[in-house]
């Protein structure tokens, strides 16, 4: 594989590591919050004390989303680092023959 392709693959790993984990946590949070929002209904005037209770099952689901996001983050950062290292240190067999002796 040529260096450009290796660096492009490393960039893909970096983008996945930076985008997917926060998106997972945001989606999980929104799934929990949207259960309490009823369309076209607003709280009565002067009612600023809106309490949203989160059940233990929802909290466990949110914690699992954070753990899954952290695992995905670590895996793709490691893949990014390994791919960058390979791209920087990779010598193609054709390139060895052109090195000065």
C-alpha positions as protocol buffer text, in pm:
chain_id: "A"
residue {
  index: 1
  type: UNK
  ca { x: 0 y: 0 z: 0 }
}
residue {
  index: 2
  type: UNK
  ca { x: 135 y: 343 z: -82 }
}
residue {
  index: 3
  type: UNK
  ca { x: 183 y: 610 z: 181 }
}
residue {
  index: 4
  type: UNK
  ca { x: -107 y: 824 z: 57 }
}
residue {
  index: 5
  type: UNK
  ca { x: -350 y: 537 z: 101 }
}
residue {
  index: 6
  type: UNK
  ca { x: -212 y: 460 z: 447 }
}
residue {
  index: 7
  type: UNK
  ca { x: -247 y: 822 z: 555 }
}
residue {
  index: 8
  type: UNK
  ca { x: -599 y: 836 z: 412 }
}
residue {
  index: 9
  type: UNK
  ca { x: -689 y: 526 z: 613 }
}
residue {
  index: 10
  type: UNK
  ca { x: -537 y: 688 z: 923 }
}
residue {
  index: 11
  type: UNK
  ca { x: -751 y: 997 z: 860 }
}
residue {
  index: 12
  type: UNK
  ca { x: -1062 y: 779 z: 838 }
}
residue {
  index: 13
  type: UNK
  ca { x: -974 y: 616 z: 1171 }
}
residue {
  index: 14
  type: UNK
  ca { x: -923 y: 959 z: 1329 }
}
residue {
  index: 15
  type: UNK
  ca { x: -1256 y: 1090 z: 1200 }
}
residue {
  index: 16
  type: UNK
  ca { x: -1437 y: 781 z: 1329 }
}
residue {
  index: 17
  type: UNK
  ca { x: -1265 y: 820 z: 1668 }
}
residue {
  index: 18
  type: UNK
  ca { x: -1366 y: 1186 z: 1695 }
}
residue {
  index: 19
  type: UNK
  ca { x: -1723 y: 1167 z: 1559 }
}
residue {
  index: 20
  type: UNK
  ca { x: -1884 y: 836 z: 1652 }
}
residue {
  index: 21
  type: UNK
  ca { x: -1834 y: 831 z: 2034 }
}
residue {
  index: 22
  type: UNK
  ca { x: -1980 y: 1178 z: 2100 }
}
residue {
  index: 23
  type: UNK
  ca { x: -2264 y: 1102 z: 1858 }
}
residue {
  index: 24
  type: UNK
  ca { x: -2342 y: 782 z: 2051 }
}
residue {
  index: 25
  type: UNK
  ca { x: -2360 y: 966 z: 2382 }
}
residue {
  index: 26
  type: UNK
  ca { x: -2571 y: 1249 z: 2236 }
}
residue {
  index: 27
  type: UNK
  ca { x: -2815 y: 1006 z: 2075 }
}
residue {
  index: 28
  type: UNK
  ca { x: -2847 y: 812 z: 2400 }
}
residue {
  index: 29
  type: UNK
  ca { x: -2906 y: 1132 z: 2595 }
}
residue {
  index: 30
  type: UNK
  ca { x: -3166 y: 1251 z: 2348 }
}
residue {
  index: 31
  type: UNK
  ca { x: -3347 y: 918 z: 2364 }
}
residue {
  index: 32
  type: UNK
  ca { x: -3377 y: 961 z: 2739 }
}
residue {
  index: 33
  type: UNK
  ca { x: -3486 y: 1326 z: 2726 }
}
residue {
  index: 34
  type: UNK
  ca { x: -3732 y: 1293 z: 2437 }
}
residue {
  index: 35
  type: UNK
  ca { x: -3945 y: 1051 z: 2638 }
}
residue {
  index: 36
  type: UNK
  ca { x: -4046 y: 1345 z: 2855 }
}
residue {
  index: 37
  type: UNK
  ca { x: -4124 y: 1594 z: 2579 }
}
residue {
  index: 38
  type: UNK
  ca { x: -4482 y: 1601 z: 2457 }
}
residue {
  index: 39
  type: UNK
  ca { x: -4525 y: 1785 z: 2124 }
}
residue {
  index: 40
  type: UNK
  ca { x: -4733 y: 2104 z: 2114 }
}
residue {
  index: 41
  type: UNK
  ca { x: -4760 y: 2131 z: 2493 }
}
residue {
  index: 42
  type: UNK
  ca { x: -4574 y: 2399 z: 2685 }
}
residue {
  index: 43
  type: UNK
  ca { x: -4543 y: 2427 z: 3062 }
}
residue {
  index: 44
  type: UNK
  ca { x: -4784 y: 2669 z: 3228 }
}
residue {
  index: 45
  type: UNK
  ca { x: -4662 y: 3025 z: 3279 }
}
residue {
  index: 46
  type: UNK
  ca { x: -4457 y: 3070 z: 3592 }
}
residue {
  index: 47
  type: UNK
  ca { x: -4385 y: 2700 z: 3615 }
}
residue {
  index: 48
  type: UNK
  ca { x: -4007 y: 2686 z: 3607 }
}
residue {
  index: 49
  type: UNK
  ca { x: -3972 y: 2387 z: 3837 }
}
residue {
  index: 50
  type: UNK
  ca { x: -3995 y: 2108 z: 3584 }
}
residue {
  index: 51
  type: UNK
  ca { x: -3847 y: 1793 z: 3731 }
}
residue {
  index: 52
  type: UNK
  ca { x: -3734 y: 1511 z: 3508 }
}
residue {
  index: 53
  type: UNK
  ca { x: -3664 y: 1189 z: 3689 }
}
residue {
  index: 54
  type: UNK
  ca { x: -3434 y: 937 z: 3533 }
}
residue {
  index: 55
  type: UNK
  ca { x: -3490 y: 574 z: 3622 }
}
residue {
  index: 56
  type: UNK
  ca { x: -3206 y: 342 z: 3711 }
}
residue {
  index: 57
  type: UNK
  ca { x: -3258 y: 153 z: 3385 }
}
residue {
  index: 58
  type: UNK
  ca { x: -3213 y: 477 z: 3186 }
}
residue {
  index: 59
  type: UNK
  ca { x: -2905 y: 566 z: 3392 }
}
residue {
  index: 60
  type: UNK
  ca { x: -2757 y: 220 z: 3328 }
}
residue {
  index: 61
  type: UNK
  ca { x: -2830 y: 257 z: 2957 }
}
residue {
  index: 62
  type: UNK
  ca { x: -2657 y: 597 z: 2954 }
}
residue {
  index: 63
  type: UNK
  ca { x: -2357 y: 458 z: 3144 }
}
residue {
  index: 64
  type: UNK
  ca { x: -2333 y: 171 z: 2895 }
}
residue {
  index: 65
  type: UNK
  ca { x: -2336 y: 422 z: 2608 }
}
residue {
  index: 66
  type: UNK
  ca { x: -2046 y: 610 z: 2768 }
}
residue {
  index: 67
  type: UNK
  ca { x: -1848 y: 288 z: 2820 }
}
residue {
  index: 68
  type: UNK
  ca { x: -1914 y: 180 z: 2460 }
}
residue {
  index: 69
  type: UNK
  ca { x: -1810 y: 525 z: 2334 }
}
residue {
  index: 70
  type: UNK
  ca { x: -1487 y: 506 z: 2535 }
}
residue {
  index: 71
  type: UNK
  ca { x: -1407 y: 160 z: 2397 }
}
residue {
  index: 72
  type: UNK
  ca { x: -1470 y: 273 z: 2038 }
}
residue {
  index: 73
  type: UNK
  ca { x: -1259 y: 584 z: 2100 }
}
residue {
  index: 74
  type: UNK
  ca { x: -963 y: 383 z: 2231 }
}
residue {
  index: 75
  type: UNK
  ca { x: -979 y: 125 z: 1953 }
}
residue {
  index: 76
  type: UNK
  ca { x: -987 y: 380 z: 1672 }
}
residue {
  index: 77
  type: UNK
  ca { x: -720 y: 603 z: 1828 }
}
residue {
  index: 78
  type: UNK
  ca { x: -492 y: 298 z: 1854 }
}
residue {
  index: 79
  type: UNK
  ca { x: -572 y: 210 z: 1491 }
}
residue {
  index: 80
  type: UNK
  ca { x: -493 y: 569 z: 1392 }
}
residue {
  index: 81
  type: UNK
  ca { x: -158 y: 566 z: 1575 }
}
residue {
  index: 82
  type: UNK
  ca { x: -57 y: 226 z: 1434 }
}
residue {
  index: 83
  type: UNK
  ca { x: -155 y: 329 z: 1081 }
}
residue {
  index: 84
  type: UNK
  ca { x: 35 y: 658 z: 1109 }
}
residue {
  index: 85
  type: UNK
  ca { x: 341 y: 475 z: 1242 }
}
residue {
  index: 86
  type: UNK
  ca { x: 319 y: 226 z: 956 }
}
residue {
  index: 87
  type: UNK
  ca { x: 278 y: 508 z: 704 }
}
residue {
  index: 88
  type: UNK
  ca { x: 579 y: 698 z: 835 }
}
residue {
  index: 89
  type: UNK
  ca { x: 811 y: 398 z: 875 }
}
residue {
  index: 90
  type: UNK
  ca { x: 699 y: 197 z: 573 }
}
residue {
  index: 91
  type: UNK
  ca { x: 961 y: 145 z: 305 }
}
residue {
  index: 92
  type: UNK
  ca { x: 846 y: -2 z: -21 }
}
residue {
  index: 93
  type: UNK
  ca { x: 1078 y: -266 z: -175 }
}
residue {
  index: 94
  type: UNK
  ca { x: 1120 y: -45 z: -483 }
}
residue {
  index: 95
  type: UNK
  ca { x: 1237 y: 241 z: -265 }
}
residue {
  index: 96
  type: UNK
  ca { x: 1515 y: 35 z: -107 }
}
residue {
  index: 97
  type: UNK
  ca { x: 1677 y: -20 z: -444 }
}
residue {
  index: 98
  type: UNK
  ca { x: 1690 y: 358 z: -505 }
}
residue {
  index: 99
  type: UNK
  ca { x: 1861 y: 442 z: -176 }
}
residue {
  index: 100
  type: UNK
  ca { x: 2220 y: 562 z: -215 }
}
residue {
  index: 101
  type: UNK
  ca { x: 2481 y: 305 z: -125 }
}
